[in-house]
Amino acid sequence: MGEVLAELRATMHDGGIVDPSADAELIVGHVLGVSRGRVQALALLGSALAGEDLAAIRRFGADRASRIPLQHLTGRAPFREIELSVGPGVFVPRPETEGVAQFAIDALRAAPSPEPVAVDLCTGSGAIALALAHEVPAARVWAVEKSADAHAWASRNVERWGDGRVRLLLGDITEPLSAIDALAGDVDVLVSNPPYVPEDMVPRDPEVRDHDPALALYGGPDGLDLVRVISRLGIGLVRPGGSIVLEHAEAQGPAIRRLLESDGWRAAETHLDLTGRDRATTALR
Ligand SMILES: C[S@@+](CC[C@H](N)C(=O)[O-])C[C@H]1O[C@@H](n2cnc3c(N)ncnc32)[C@H](O)[C@@H]1O
């Protein structure tokens, strides 16, 4: 097992993956159907691999070395307490978004209503919406996604994790959506991780550039086209005292605080993620 892990690490390193250790263990775990911790234990015990398992592990390693995201290979993406189905056509949920979801969860738990209402715009796989429903048991959550491909992944995830409290809509948030408009004044938390990459800033990582859908990444000249839409839409949806929670790129905090405040939001605040980067802004209606 140790030799196979070393071989996998070398294959992926040759493909340009700087730190392939975790991926090597996760690939072996995926093929064997065991946890990463169990793989580490099996390696320490000197357990052997052979036959079909070994061939499958080598195939996964070669695919990962060609920079296909690990989550597309396994079909799974852990997100907070749940595990989402993902693949081509949907944005792979990121660890930093788990922190963004935490702001929304805290605001939802603090809402006065016994059945607080959240809206997740640009839901992708449904990650944020489903984390909210899973961790705030009485919450009712609406989620909107424009891409039919992403919506199909989200539908599968809503079926698995939505507990009958997540309403998923296929729609474009730049156009009127009657089911969302009907929530005007009743929403406790509006949350979004929208596309926010400026259109001329093509990401360097092939996993992102070549496998995340362009619709999920680019947000116009300064990256904020959808943030402007969400801010204005949110002012009409969120109840007085309710919250907006937005994920964004590190440099966008000041511009987002300004645009939120000019739309009528108050107490706009930008927060650091676990790596010390400004990646989320919250404000109150
Ligand atoms: C950065 S991804 C985030 C996905 C998910 N919220 C997450 O955190 O993993 C942005 C998502 O917004 C969707 N999107 C882009 N433009 C949209 C629009 N006008 N209306 C609704 N969804 C849109 C994309 O298809 C993509 O799924």
The ligand as an SDF file (V2000), in Angstrom:
LIG
                    3D

 27 29  0  0  0  0  0  0  0  0999 V2000
  -19.5470   30.0920   -7.9460 C   0  0  0  0  0  0  0  0  0  0  0  0
  -20.8650   28.9820   -8.3770 S   0  0  0  0  0  0  0  0  0  0  0  0
  -21.4610   28.6390   -6.7440 C   0  0  0  0  0  0  0  0  0  0  0  0
  -22.2770   27.4260   -6.5960 C   0  0  0  0  0  0  0  0  0  0  0  0
  -22.6790   27.1070   -5.1570 C   0  0  0  0  0  0  0  0  0  0  0  0
  -23.4220   28.2030   -4.5600 N   0  0  0  0  0  0  0  0  0  0  0  0
  -21.4560   26.8030   -4.3110 C   0  0  0  0  0  0  0  0  0  0  0  0
  -21.0990   27.6200   -3.4560 O   0  0  0  0  0  0  0  0  0  0  0  0
  -20.8380   25.7450   -4.4990 O   0  0  0  0  0  0  0  0  0  0  0  0
  -22.0640   30.1210   -9.0460 C   0  0  0  0  0  0  0  0  0  0  0  0
  -23.3500   29.4870   -9.5760 C   0  0  0  0  0  0  0  0  0  0  0  0
  -24.1900   30.5330  -10.0850 O   0  0  0  0  0  0  0  0  0  0  0  0
  -24.8980   30.0770  -11.2230 C   0  0  0  0  0  0  0  0  0  0  0  0
  -25.3750   31.2480  -11.9660 N   0  0  0  0  0  0  0  0  0  0  0  0
  -24.6520   32.0680  -12.7640 C   0  0  0  0  0  0  0  0  0  0  0  0
  -25.4090   33.0510  -13.2540 N   0  0  0  0  0  0  0  0  0  0  0  0
  -26.6580   32.8610  -12.7340 C   0  0  0  0  0  0  0  0  0  0  0  0
  -27.8880   33.5550  -12.8770 C   0  0  0  0  0  0  0  0  0  0  0  0
  -27.9870   34.6570  -13.6400 N   0  0  0  0  0  0  0  0  0  0  0  0
  -28.9780   33.0860  -12.2200 N   0  0  0  0  0  0  0  0  0  0  0  0
  -28.8800   31.9700  -11.4290 C   0  0  0  0  0  0  0  0  0  0  0  0
  -27.7360   31.2620  -11.2760 N   0  0  0  0  0  0  0  0  0  0  0  0
  -26.6400   31.7050  -11.9170 C   0  0  0  0  0  0  0  0  0  0  0  0
  -23.8530   29.2360  -11.9280 C   0  0  0  0  0  0  0  0  0  0  0  0
  -24.4250   28.3610  -12.8690 O   0  0  0  0  0  0  0  0  0  0  0  0
  -23.1800   28.5230  -10.7460 C   0  0  0  0  0  0  0  0  0  0  0  0
  -23.8240   27.3160  -10.4570 O   0  0  0  0  0  0  0  0  0  0  0  0
  1  2  1  0
  2  3  1  0
  2 10  1  0
  3  4  1  0
  4  5  1  0
  5  6  1  0
  5  7  1  0
  7  8  2  0
  7  9  1  0
 10 11  1  0
 11 12  1  0
 11 26  1  0
 12 13  1  0
 13 14  1  0
 13 24  1  0
 14 15  1  0
 14 23  1  0
 15 16  2  0
 16 17  1  0
 17 18  1  0
 17 23  2  0
 18 19  1  0
 18 20  2  0
 20 21  1  0
 21 22  2  0
 22 23  1  0
 24 25  1  0
 24 26  1  0
 26 27  1  0
M  CHG  2   2   1   9  -1
M  END
$$$$
